[in-house]
Amino acid sequence: MSRKLFGTDGIRGEANVAPMTPETALRVGMAVAAKFGRDGRIVVGKDTRLSGYLLESALASGLCSVGADVLFVGPLPTPGIAYLTTSLRASAGVVISASHNAFHDNGIKLFAGDGYKLPDAIEAEIEALMLGDELEAMRATGDAIGRAERVDDAAGRYITHLKYGFPSRYDLSGLKVVVDCAHGAAYRVAPAVLRELGADVTTIGCEPDGLNINEGVGAMHPELIGAAVREHGADIGLALDGDADRLVLCDEEGTLLDGDVIMAMCARDLQQRGRLQGGAVVATVMSNLGLERSLEEVGVQLVRTPVGDRYVVAAMRAGGYNLGGEQSGHLVFTDMATTGDGMVAALQVLTIMRRTGSTVSQLSRVMTRLPQLMRSILVARKEPIDKIPKLARAIEQAEKELVGRGRVLVRYSGTEKKLRVMVEGDDESQLQRILERLESVVLEEIGVRP
């Protein structure tokens, strides 16, 4: 079954504009209850967007109308909601968040009772229920109508869970940490965890007003944390996004480090200690070739997936791997989490610092980034690339030029009418020539010229 509402990470769009309307949220609630929660319990959480109130109420009404009970956990990171779904033995979890998007957008993403995001096929079933007539016959009446209650200690439960993943023989005393919570869902949780572990914490983006989430702060604007680290003489900077499922680091010199570098650091540490499962790390096709080379040095394979953390997690589960992620900072440690968790990732890095006595800049030297150039080209239509002979030949020629020294990736955006062209390798001037050649062909064949 195809999906029209669900994209790579749930349903997303401008709040109170189709499809992100209360009517849609109501139908999502009814469909989720029908699929997972009739006579069961569903965890519902959100980030700090103003529209969260609007959608939360409608979603809960839909859940209760088909007989499910609702457990409100309030503003909490997406991975925290996934954790509470399992901890509270709920049938499913629902997150109201548009992640790193601006405040005027919102979204709905779903977790099964085991805390993992739903596969495409199950989302398609839920969408079919939403758009069909079956739900009308499932409305509960009388005492079968669901109830709703608030879980008052939700944040505390998640904080305890995060601290459990930091070895008890260590603490963070004497360590200066800057944390940027993007005025988002981690604004209370992240500083609390770090302070309770003993760190000297400076906060940025911890004053949400419903309108400022991700606005000039957080993982989408990491330059701010680099400046703050230099200003305060901090040992490390942590930048989270609006729902705190991704992390960007900053070393003590103010240098930014993305998800690829974090994976390299953590994978090599796990491998050295015999804790890396399956002898591999899972990342997407966008991860830098430098990560692949860094892992090869210690006998670790890189397994690549399509873009999207849900595809990373699916491959991890299928192969029995315990570390995976995306260059953007979605990092999944399945020993501790079922989805990307910025604070779990941060605590892994802090543990390595304490165990080895190393600075972040010293740890980051395990990976040398290769030049990676990318263009996003507006296209008139999304025609299969192998059906565009001239473009297919140009890609083949580029791959021959870079064989053994780089790679080419050409793919359509999953959410926009754009073609992404990425080239990477050792010689940046060669990459620039190849990129310009490919862009010219795309514009000639299917592109929309500026």
Secondary structure as GFF3:
##gff-version 3
##sequence-region A 1 450
A	DSSP	beta_strand	11	14	.	.	.	ID=ss1
A	DSSP	alpha_helix	22	32	.	.	.	ID=ss2
A	DSSP	pi_helix	33	37	.	.	.	ID=ss3
A	DSSP	beta_strand	41	46	.	.	.	ID=ss4
A	DSSP	alpha_helix	52	65	.	.	.	ID=ss5
A	DSSP	beta_strand	69	75	.	.	.	ID=ss6
A	DSSP	alpha_helix	78	87	.	.	.	ID=ss7
A	DSSP	beta_strand	92	96	.	.	.	ID=ss8
A	DSSP	beta_strand	105	112	.	.	.	ID=ss9
A	DSSP	alpha_helix	120	131	.	.	.	ID=ss10
A	DSSP	three_ten_helix	134	138	.	.	.	ID=ss11
A	DSSP	three_ten_helix	142	144	.	.	.	ID=ss12
A	DSSP	beta_strand	148	150	.	.	.	ID=ss13
A	DSSP	alpha_helix	154	164	.	.	.	ID=ss14
A	DSSP	beta_strand	176	180	.	.	.	ID=ss15
A	DSSP	alpha_helix	189	196	.	.	.	ID=ss16
A	DSSP	beta_strand	200	204	.	.	.	ID=ss17
A	DSSP	three_ten_helix	218	220	.	.	.	ID=ss18
A	DSSP	alpha_helix	223	232	.	.	.	ID=ss19
A	DSSP	beta_strand	236	240	.	.	.	ID=ss20
A	DSSP	beta_strand	247	250	.	.	.	ID=ss21
A	DSSP	beta_strand	256	257	.	.	.	ID=ss22
A	DSSP	alpha_helix	259	272	.	.	.	ID=ss23
A	DSSP	three_ten_helix	277	279	.	.	.	ID=ss24
A	DSSP	beta_strand	280	284	.	.	.	ID=ss25
A	DSSP	alpha_helix	289	296	.	.	.	ID=ss26
A	DSSP	beta_strand	301	305	.	.	.	ID=ss27
A	DSSP	alpha_helix	309	319	.	.	.	ID=ss28
A	DSSP	beta_strand	323	325	.	.	.	ID=ss29
A	DSSP	beta_strand	331	333	.	.	.	ID=ss30
A	DSSP	alpha_helix	342	356	.	.	.	ID=ss31
A	DSSP	alpha_helix	360	364	.	.	.	ID=ss32
A	DSSP	beta_strand	372	378	.	.	.	ID=ss33
A	DSSP	three_ten_helix	385	387	.	.	.	ID=ss34
A	DSSP	alpha_helix	389	402	.	.	.	ID=ss35
A	DSSP	beta_strand	406	412	.	.	.	ID=ss36
A	DSSP	beta_strand	418	425	.	.	.	ID=ss37
A	DSSP	alpha_helix	428	445	.	.	.	ID=ss38
###
